Amino acid sequence: MRSIRSQVFLAVLGLSGLTGSSAFAATAPVVAVNREIGLSITGSFQDALSSDTTSYSGTTSTSTGRTHSYESGWNSNSRRIGWTPGFRADSSVMFDAFGISNLYASAQFGLQDGQRNYKYHFASHATASSPYTFRFGGKDDAKATSTRGEIGKGFLMLSQSLLLTPFAQGGYLSSGFDNFGDFGNFFVGAGLKADYALTSRLVLRGRFGWSAVLSSHTGYDYGLSSSAHSLWQGGVGVDYRMTQHLHLTAGGDYSYTHRAEADASNTNASNSIGIYSLGSLPHFQSQSSSLSNDVTLHAGGGIEEPLIDVLGR
């Protein structure tokens, strides 16, 4: 009886394996790479620059009617540059539904934690005092997370050797010093993925995307408004099928983000109390801008969806 049960069990496993093999054989390699769950180690390089300028100007009047003008302000510049290690988890699926083929959905989460070089310069000036300046630099903690989701539709071309997938995307980026949530931004956008099969095992991958950042931290509370904050993304990679279900992955991604110059101003007309003129209240101006270039290299592996189906039976 035990022998019969063992034979039946082995037969079921064999049938499941054949079913998985048949499903894979019928799947184009460029589609198969979009049906994986993967994990990678990453190394991320960032070069981030930011600058802020603030100035006050106005006039004061004495009881004798003499008028004095004054001006004061400050500006600061900072730069963060260096590599940080991390990891990335990916999951994607491509399926047919509602009479539509190669529908696509994916999710990705990445984390970075390390130190980068940090340089800071500050200078201030005022009409009635000498200029003041200082600078410092050193190592600084750098923590960041990236969460992204995509949905789209794939189009097979060139005898199923090429797959083009336009997609919509959205996600959340966070960064910090002592913790991961000091600063955060939601983003939404669109892009295009391209997968090309050199062989039945090796697939070249490319990706381009653009997003609008929905909110940004400006650091001022005086009616400061920021113009469009854009996030550009691009990446290349390879996916190599070692076994029927196990894949090796590697590649690099580049992103560029820029917060356009932000301006704020507040001008008040002259004022007076009785016979004493107060002159004009301060005229306030502020400008702020930042940009960041980020390169992330990744290497890891993935499990193709048919194996997950087999293990789940």
Salt bridges, closest charged atoms under 4 A:
GLU36 OE2 - HIS247 ND1 3.04
ASP47 OD1 - ARG79 NE 2.95
ASP90 OD1 - ARG88 NE 3.24
ASP113 OD1 - LYS143 NZ 3.04
ASP140 OD2 - ARG80 NH2 3.24
GLU150 OE2 - ARG148 NE 3.11
GLU150 OE2 - ARG207 NH2 2.81
ASP195 OD2 - LYS193 NZ 3.98
ASP195 OD1 - ARG205 NE 2.60
ASP239 OD1 - HIS247 ND1 2.56
ASP253 OD2 - ARG88 NH1 2.88
ASP253 OD2 - HIS298 NE2 3.71
GLU304 OE1 - HIS247 NE2 2.77
GLU305 OE1 - ARG35 NE 3.94
